[in-house]
């Protein structure tokens, strides 16, 4: 059983080292004037989160938002017909959803 624990510890250490090396890469890009990543922004709640479902005659798009102040989740459902331009409709829906915030 100890061999199993040692194997798990080895995997965790390798992943930990790999993650710390990746973190060093991000810090180096910041010092060279390249685009940097603010970890606070990455870990924050996404502004737009959506799921797309196939349906007979088109697609169903479900947008979800979480309001941290009210501690509530909001869900809106949109239907895109199969003869409508999917990209154009998604862009319009995303614009509507972003205006709701």
N, C-alpha and C positions, 0 to 999 in steps of 0.2 A: 504494500500500500504506500510505503514511503517513496517508491520510484514514481508513482503516479503524482504525488504531491510535488516532487522535485521537477517533474516534467511541466506541470502547470505553472510553478514558480518561474521556470525558465522561459516559458511562453510569455508570461506577464512582463518579465524583465525586458525581453526582446521588444515587445510592443511599447513598453515605457521608454526605452532608449530611442526607438524609432520616432515616437511622438515628440520627444524632446529635441531630436535632430530636426524634425519638421518645424518645430517652433523656432529654432535657431535660424532656419531659412527665412521665415517670415520676418524675424527681427532684422536680418541682414538686408532684406529688400527695402525695409523702411529706411535704413540708414543710407542707402544708395539713391534715395529720391524716387524710387518706384512706388507704384500704388501700394498702400499699406492696408491692412485689415484691422479694424477696430473690433476686438473680441466682444465688447459690450454690445455692439450692433449686431454681430453675428448670432449671439445667444438670445437676443430679444425676440419678442413675439413677432411673427411675420405679419406684415400689413395685409397681404392678400394670400389666402390659402384656398385652393380649389381642387375639386375632383371632377373628372369627366367620366360619364357613363354612356355606353352605347345603348341606344333605344331603337325601336322600330320606327323608321322614318326620320332619324336624326340622332342628336346627342342631347344628354341632360348634363348641365353644368351646375354643381353645387359649390357656392362660395361660403366660406366660414370665416368669422372674425371673432376675436375674443377681446372684450373690453375689461381691462384690468381694474379700472376704477369702480365699475359696477359689478365686477366678478360675474359676468354673464357672457355666454356664447351666442352669437347670432348666425343664422344659416339662411341663405337665399338660394332659390332654385330657378334656373333659366333653361329654356328649351331652344335648341338650335335645329332648325329643319335641315333635312339632307340636301335640299337644293339651295341653301343659303351659304355664303362664304364663311367658313368656320373661323379663319384667322381674323377677319373683319369683325365678326360678332364677338369673339373673345376679347378683342381690343376694346370694343364699345362697353362690354360688360365689366371689364377690368377698370375702365375709366369711371363708370358709374359707381362701382364698389369703392374705388379710391376716394371719390368725392363724399362718400358717406362718413368717412372718418372725421 
